[in-house]
Amino acid sequence: MAIVATQNKPVIVNPLKQSQTLGATLAFLGLKGMIPLVHGSQGCTAFAKVVLVRHFRESIPLSTTAMTEVSTILGGEDNVEQAILTLVEKVHPEIIGLCTTGLTETRGDDMEKILRDFRKSHPHLDELPILLVSSPDFKGALQDGYAAAVESMVRELPQKGEIRPNQVNILIGSAFTPGDLQEVKEIVSAFGLIPIVVPDLSASLDGHLDDSYSPITGGGTTLAQLRKMGSSAFTIGIGESMRGAAEILDKRFAIPYELFTELTGLDAVDNFLQALSDVSGVSVPEKYRRQRRQLQDAMLDTHFFFGRKRVSLALEPDLLYTTANFMQSMGAEIQAAVTTTRSPLLEKLKMEKVIIGDLEDFEQVATGSDLLIGNSNVKTVSHKLNIPLYRQGIPIFDRLGIGQFNKVGYRGTMRILFDIGNIFLEQEEMSVKH
């Protein structure tokens, strides 16, 4: 059992965490025909947009209620109404995701009342889904905002219908890339199951060229698929942060669920495939049995380089948990772990202490490590301590191909094994030279 320690500093130095607003926006970008609407100042929206554009290297549809000093004091009702009407007129969204910010939450805008009043004033827009999520950036982190947005989706949109035996809901957390989602969809489909992935970033932010530019998301989970979620036979949650959404579906439609905290590593993938086999009644396809044998061989080849290596992690809780477990399974030692927000997973980590803190805290505890794992902002710590960095999380703005990167399943696990194994191998060669 790990002790979770919060640093009681008067100020955050060199932040590790990203805001809840950014997380909610990211989740909404996995729905087709969506435009996220951030209720706050233009600066709040511009910052989120810059982070996402740099990370994915894609155009990101995002709008703002553009609160000014005057509207912040007097209240944002008119700004919300005008922003929605403008979006309907100009870009014709199929869904709008309305995210709050620290600015409007501090002011105390009654968002539910604002939306009720909007519905009364504009009954012709009754069919337009507007998903509201409370995502203030003065508490929580990206993972919390993302989870809150997914919970809003499954609370508002699915409808009761006749059970479809082969249809499964896949709720997937913020720790996973579009490439990860693509691999998950392929694996689930190989068992003859029809997956409804929520949210599906692999169809919207995977980096593909379309014939035409669209001011709303061109891919992702469709509104029709979201409506059909209530007819699924089973729900699979991937990432502890998806537990709340899975419970909402269970409560609303009595759909049983199973949660997987990780899909990286031999045991984790074995458990996932066994669950899919149990749900579908189909035995594990030979393709994955072969991939499993390839992974076992890769583990044999690389474990010499992982043994006794000291690794320090600066990641969101879901990603921290899966990465720490995987590194420990390969014989590495977790020297330090810094995260952004609370999670039930943190106490379950097999280490002495986890710190909820910033990159200043990380720099102090990571000294002497063989490897750092974190986002591109950890690069400053990496240079200062002269320790190599393996990039995971959001944002990653100094490497290409993040949208296609895959770390799940047997193939994804092999990718990480070889990537990190090569870093350790290079270190050994450098130390011999010196």
Secondary structure, DSSP 8 states (H G I E B T S, - for coil): --EEEE---SS-SS-----HHHHHHHHHTTBTTEEEEEES-HHHHHHHHHHHHHHH-S----EE----HHHHHH-SHHHHHHHHHHHHHHT--SEEEEEE-HHHHHHT--HHHHHHHHHHH-GGGTTS-EEEE---TTSS-HHHHHHHHHHHHHHHS------EEEEEEEEE-TT--HHHHHHHHHHHHTTT-EEEEES-GGGTSS----SS--SS-SSSB-HHHHHHGGGEEEEEEESGGGHHHHHHHHHHH---EEEES---SHHHHHHHHHHHHHHH-----HHHHHHHHHHHHHHHHHHHHHTT-EEEEE--HHHHHHHHHHHHHTT-EEEEEEESS--TTGGGSSSSEEEE--HHHHHHHHTT-SEEEE-GGGHHHHHHHT--EEE-SS---SSS-GGG---SHHHHHHHHHHHHHHHHHHHHHHHHH-
